[in-house]
Amino acid sequence: MLRSANTGTILCEEQSKFILDRISSVEKHFSELCGAFAEFTRKIARLRDKSDELAHVTQDYSSSEKYNKTLASGLSSLSKAITLIGDFQDLEVKRLENRIVSELSQYEIVCKHCKESVKDAIMVRDKELAKRKQLDQARARNARGKKTAKDAELIKSNLEVSKSLKEMEEIVGKFERQKLIDFKSLLLDFVMIELKFHTNAVEVLSATYQDISEIDENKDYQQFKKFLQQDELSDRYFLQRIKSQSMGALSSMFAATGTNRKHKSLSSNSLNSSQEQESSPEAEATHLTPDPVQMLAVKRKGGQRHGSTLDTARRSMESLDSLKRDLSEDSKTSTEDSDDDSDDDESETGTDFDEQAPQKQPTKVTKVDSKFTIIKLKD
């Protein structure tokens, strides 16, 4: 009898130890799973923030791209896709926090309550086992084998022990069953959350792949080449315009010097004419009867004057041609050097004009005797 009681006590202790170890193992692994899922959720939240930065950078590049139109369209589509995937990740984070992490964090409390219930049942069982042990010892002393009140107490203690064992088994069984149901639900929820996210992401990325595949690199290259040629033409036109402006300025300067000289010659002629008008009436009579020798001299001077004007025009044209050649050979010369050269040319041409300009000889006033009479000779 004592041997059977000892074996029953050992079995109860092993059973209680197994139950407590099982609950501790579940609590440990669920706590580790809760930490892992929480870290996974935080990583997805960080990835969602980085996806926003990537979408912003891609959109900026798309808006600044002016020469590759199809590439800009593909970048814009990619930016929209990244933004949508970021929104899907935000929903994924919220679902993981509400359905996975929060449920796993609550299992720590469930395990603690189960442990307390099992420990209470073990304490009741231990008391009954100790009481039964005492009753067994008292029954062994009674050699006659008569039934006493202690036998009834022994039976009652055995019932209490069996009841506590059954209660403990029910607590552990209920905990294990609920754990399996909850853990299965958690795993299914996690898989469904990931399936929803990846399904939506595949739909968006498929459309984005189609948009990116429509990028025409040859068209973009030809468009860039066209803009490049336009830039080169604009630079050439700018250089030609600068040259034409410089040549126009030089020609206007030469025209201005010519007009000044003309005004000077006109003013000198007007002065001479005024002096001639102020002369005596005798001079007017001599002008009315010009001398043939004087007329020949005037004609010669007019021819010389015409020849000198032709020479000056020819020299000015040669100077303009030389300036054009200098500008075409060295277009990078400074404006100061060009101004100095133009001033030197103007001074040279001015001296030529001054040297070659004919000086008007003063008219000789002839005095005619009023008593002089013309005698006609007979043949």
PyMOL commands that set and color helices and strands:
alter all, ss='L'
color gray80, all
select helices_A, chain A and resi 2-64+69-141+149-213+217-277+281-288+292-329+335-356
alter helices_A, ss='H'
color red, helices_A
deselect
rebuild
show_as cartoon
